Amino acid sequence: MKKFLILMALLSLPVLAEESPFENLSQYFNYLPNAVHNNWTPYKADKDYEVTVQFRVKKNGEITEPTIVNSTEEKANKSVLDAVKSGAPYKPLPDKFPGDSVNTQVQLKYIKQSLPDKTVG
């Protein structure tokens, strides 16, 4: 059994509106990492790892510039970039968001768990 952990950080707030179900950025940034995670097929490794991807979300939910900014398992980078790209476009940013886009990071963690020893004895 494997567990996944998602972390997200707002990096910068860069100016128009479009209808969105989110009232504020807090709600949006609860949604976004889960949306990325739902599209992620993790690289199966023999150890725990984490990969942080940075990308810009436009007001309409389109993304640009996904790049890996930190990785402890280089072989997993493609799976994380694919997860970000395959989920686009995401839901639009909140109507009240003052910018035309936001730069953000999502961190995906893969935690390898060993199964309990079922030695009969």
C-alpha positions in Angstrom: 0.0 0.0 0.0 1.3 3.4 -0.9 0.4 6.8 0.5 0.7 10.1 -1.4 1.0 13.5 0.2 0.4 16.8 -1.6 1.6 20.2 -0.6 1.1 23.5 -2.3 2.6 26.9 -2.0 1.6 30.2 -3.4 4.6 32.0 -4.9 3.4 35.2 -6.4 0.2 37.0 -7.3 0.5 38.7 -10.6 -6.2 41.5 -13.8 -9.7 40.6 -15.0 -12.5 38.3 -14.1 -14.2 35.1 -15.3 -16.9 33.1 -13.5 -15.5 30.6 -11.0 -17.0 28.4 -8.3 -14.3 29.6 -5.9 -14.8 32.6 -3.7 -11.2 33.0 -2.6 -7.7 31.7 -3.3 -7.7 29.5 -0.2 -10.5 27.4 -1.7 -8.8 27.3 -5.1 -5.5 26.2 -3.6 -7.3 23.4 -1.8 -8.7 22.2 -5.1 -5.6 22.5 -7.3 -3.2 20.1 -5.7 -5.9 17.5 -5.5 -6.7 18.0 -9.2 -3.0 17.4 -10.0 -2.8 14.4 -7.7 -5.9 12.8 -9.3 -4.1 12.8 -12.6 -0.8 11.4 -11.2 0.3 7.9 -12.0 3.4 7.8 -9.7 6.7 6.3 -10.8 7.1 3.1 -8.8 10.3 3.4 -6.9 12.0 1.3 -4.3 12.3 4.3 -2.0 10.3 7.4 -0.9 10.6 10.5 -3.0 9.2 13.9 -3.6 8.9 16.1 -6.6 8.0 19.8 -6.7 6.6 21.2 -9.9 6.1 24.9 -10.5 3.6 26.4 -13.1 1.5 29.4 -13.8 -2.3 29.2 -13.8 -4.0 31.7 -16.0 -7.3 33.3 -14.9 -9.2 30.9 -17.2 -7.5 27.8 -15.7 -5.0 27.2 -18.5 -1.4 26.6 -17.4 2.0 27.6 -18.7 5.6 26.8 -17.9 5.4 23.6 -15.8 8.9 22.9 -14.6 10.4 20.7 -12.0 12.1 22.8 -9.3 13.1 20.0 -6.9 13.2 16.3 -7.1 14.6 13.4 -5.1 13.9 10.9 -7.9 14.7 12.1 -11.4 12.9 9.2 -12.9 9.6 10.4 -11.4 9.8 13.9 -13.0 8.0 13.0 -16.2 5.1 11.4 -14.3 4.6 14.7 -12.3 4.8 16.9 -15.4 2.4 14.6 -17.2 0.0 14.9 -14.2 0.1 18.7 -14.3 -0.4 18.9 -18.1 -3.1 16.3 -18.4 -5.3 18.1 -15.9 -5.3 21.4 -17.8 -7.2 23.4 -18.2 -8.1 23.6 -14.5 -11.1 25.4 -13.1 -10.8 29.2 -13.5 -9.3 31.3 -10.7 -11.8 33.0 -8.4 -13.8 35.9 -9.9 -12.4 38.3 -7.3 -8.8 37.4 -7.9 -7.2 40.7 -9.0 -4.4 39.2 -11.3 -4.5 37.6 -14.7 -2.5 34.6 -13.5 -0.8 33.1 -10.4 2.5 31.2 -10.1 2.3 28.2 -7.9 4.0 25.0 -6.8 2.7 21.5 -6.1 4.7 19.0 -4.3 3.9 15.3 -4.7 5.4 12.7 -2.4 5.6 9.0 -2.9 5.9 7.0 0.2 6.9 3.4 -0.3 5.4 1.2 2.5 6.5 -2.3 3.0 3.8 -4.9 3.7 3.9 -6.5 7.1 5.8 -9.8 7.3 3.3 -12.6 7.2 5.7 -15.3 8.5 3.7 -18.1 9.9 5.4 -19.5 12.8 
